[in-house]
């Protein structure tokens, strides 16, 4: 996930969409796999389908209670089913465990606190915005090894802050 974020850092959000299933390497859940198919439908085949934009996120370190918070503003051009916010304190990408930060809706945004246990570790955070799969794609042939999914997920970019930044902002 870190290499992906680094490799695609300069590619505009208009061209790329991420769909990151937490806890998995080199594979996806059905909800994430169908997003790849939908991206190809829009950008390669020129189908009538238009994907929602990459969710906008802000990792707030300076908060009233000293607990970092991720704020997500999803594209609401299609109805949002839910927002899942994940964070981790593990610096090693391959063993990183993503904690569910329990997103709460606040107007058009979703927010979640991301408690830090140790100021000597970095924090990483991202969100999955989940939408209902459009009807024409519920019965299309699924990708090999996958099943069709009632929903699809578009991920935000992964944000992070190192120990020095956590300490200087008073986390």
C-alpha positions, 0 to 999 in steps of 0.5 A, a space after each residue: 500500500 505504501 508503494 502504491 501511494 508513492 508510485 501514484 502520488 503525482 497522478 491526478 485524482 481525475 484519472 486514478 481511483 483506489 479501492 483498498 481492502 484492509 488486511 489484504 495484500 495482492 487481492 480484494 474482496 468482491 466489493 473492492 474488485 468490482 471497482 476495478 471493473 467499473 474504472 475500466 468501464 469508464 476510462 477504457 471502454 468509455 461507458 456511460 458509467 461515471 465513477 464518483 471522485 476520490 474522497 477528500 480527507 484531512 488528518 487533523 492532529 491538533 484537536 481539542 482532546 489531543 486524539 487525531 481525527 480523520 475527516 472524510 468528504 465523499 463525492 455524493 453524486 451517487 448515494 453513499 451507503 457508508 464510510 469506513 475509516 481505517 488507521 494504523 500505527 504500524 510502520 511496516 506496510 506488510 504487517 500493518 493492522 488496520 483498525 476500524 475507527 468507527 466513522 460517524 456522519 456529520 452533515 456531508 462529512 464523516 469523522 472518526 477519532 484515531 487514538 494513538 498509543 505511542 508517540 514514537 510510532 507513525 499514524 496512517 489513515 484512509 477511508 473507503 466510501 461505499 456506493 451501491 453498484 449500478 444495476 447493469 453491473 449486478 449481473 455482468 460477468 464477474 472478474 475471475 475469482 470474484 463474485 458480483 457485489 451489491 456495493 463497490 468501494 472507492 478509497 481515499 489516498 492514504 495520509 500519514 504523520 510521523 512521530 515528530 509531527 505527532 509530538 509537535 502538534 500535541 497528540 
